Amino acid sequence: MGKRIAILQGHPGRELTHLGHALADAYAAGAAEAGHEVARIETGQLEFPLLRSAADWKSGSLPEGLRTAQAAIGRADHLVILFPLWTGTMPAVLKGFLEQIFRPGFAFHPRTDGRGLVPGLAGKSARVVVTMAMPAVYFRWSCHGAGVRGFERSTLGSCGIKPVRGTYIGKVDAPGFKADKWIGLMRQLGRKSE
């Protein structure tokens, strides 16, 4: 039996022509070929307000336009989150989307003894795919991948999602960039649901 996979495309542009879209398409195609169920979420196509206070996050209601996306994430066994590196981390639209979706009562729950939180998304795994203009090795080792590593550990990890695997694709704007190599890799990962 196949897995349920939710693919979150985090490019904020409304056009669906970026490298990240091609990577998401390839992952989805590979997953479908292997019998996995795929739900796609294009954050750049969604309309939602940014959260402006802790009270809104804790007790505000999820915008109607995000209910389907949250339900797809809740059903998924595996998440694939793709985004371009902007100023060392994810674009603001994706961050705003995740703040809306990963709310108390969904991403985690208060412990019955009142001491801490229980992860609400345990049992799920994730792959984070980041595209960037700089060399990926430079980002990972010299910059320590701080903006992405924090997301993987703090946001996904604190909700119980593990393992979280990363794919960093660098020099995407360089002459001779071999997009087909990465598209093929995404198709393979989709088949394996990794």
N, C-alpha and C positions, 0 to 999 in steps of 0.2 A: 504494500500500500504506500502511495506517495505521501509526501509531506505537504503541508499548507505553507506557502511562502508569500510574504508581503514584501514587495519591492518599493522602496521610498526613493523617488528621484528628487534630489534636493537642489537641482539647478533652479534659480528663481526666475529665469526667463520664460516667457509665455510660449515662445517658439520651441518646437520639439526637435531641434536639429543639432544639438550639441553632442560632443563625444559621450558624455554621461548617458544620454538617451540611447545612443547606439549600444553602449555597454549594457544598459538595462534591458534593451530589446534582446540582446544575445543571451543574457542570463535567463530571461523569461522563456525564450525559445528552447534553450537546453533543458530547462526545468519541465516544460510542457512535453518535450520529447520523452523524458524519463517518467512521465505520469504524475508529476507533482501538480498541485493546484496553485495557481498564481493569481495574486491580487496586485494591481498596480496603483500607486499613489503618486501623482504629479503635484508636488507642493507648489510649483510655480503657477498652476492653474486654479488654485484654491483661493477663496477670499475669506479672510478672518481677521479679527482685531488682534493687536498685540496686547499682552497682559501688562498692566501698569501698576499692580499692587499685589502684595502677598495675599490679601483677602480675596482678590479676584481669582488667583490661582487655587487657593484652598477651597473656597466655597462658591465661586462663580460657576455658571453653567457653561458647558462645552458648546461652542457655536454649532448650530444646526448643520452647517456645511462640512463639519469635521466628524460628525457621528459615524459615517460610513468608513472613514479612514481609521478611526479608533477601533471600530468593530473588526476591521480586517487585521489590524495589528494584534488585537486580542485573540483572534482565531488562529493566527499564524504560529507555526512551529519554529520558523526561521525567518529572520528579517534580513533584507539586503538594503543598505542605506548608501546611496551614491551621491557625492557632491564635489564641486570644484573647491579647491582651497582658495579662500579669499581672506586676506589679511591674517594668515596663519591659522584659520579655523573655518568653520562652515559659514555659508551665507546667512544673513540675518533672517531671511524668510524661512529657511529650514529650522533655525533656532527658535523662532517664534512659533512655528508649527509644533515642534517637539514640546515646548513649554505648555501649549494648549492641550496636547494629547496626553502627556505624561503627568497627570494630575493625581492627587491623593484619591484613593478609592479605585484607581485603575492601575497605576504603576507601582503603588505600594499601599499598605494598609497599616494603621496604628496597631501595635501589639495590644493584646487584651489587658496586660498589666500596666499599660501606659508608658512603658520604657522602650522607646525606639519604634522602629518600623519593620514590617514584614514585606519583603519584595513581592510585588503583585504579578511579575512577568517571569517568574522562575520556570524553568523547563524549556525556555526558548533559547535559540542560538542566534548569532548575527554575523554578518560580514559587512564591514565598512570599506567602501571603495572611494578613494580620494584621488582626483586628478589635479595636476599642478603644473605650472610652467617651469619651476625650478627642478633640479635633479632630485628624484625621490630619496636617494641615499643621503643627500645633503639635509633634506628636511628631517628624515628619521634620526640621523646621528648627530648632526651639528645643532639642529634646532630642537632635537629630542622629541619632535612630533607633538609638542606640548598641547596645542589646540585640539588635536584629534585624540591624543591619548587621554586627555581629561574627559572628553565625551565618552570614549570607550569604557573607561573605568568608573567615572562618577555617574554619568547619566544611565548608561546601559547596565553597568555592573551593579549599581545600587538598586536597580529594579529586579535583579536576579537573572539577567540575561547573560548566559555563558555557555560555551566559550564565545568570545568575540574575536574574530579574525580580521586582519586588515590587509588590504591591497592598496599600495601606493603607486600611482602611475605618474611619473615625472616627465618633464621636457615635452609636454604635449603640443607646444607651439613651435618646437624646433623643426627645422627642415629635415625631412627624412623620418619623421616620427612614424612608427609602424603601428597604426591603429588596428590593423587586422590581427596582429599578434595578440593584443589585449582583448579584442572582441572574441577571438577564438578561446582565450582563457576563460572569459566570462561564460561562454556557452558550456565549456567543460564543468565549471563550478556549478552552473545551474543544473546540469544533469545529476551531479552528486549532491545537490542541495547543501553546498558548503559556502 
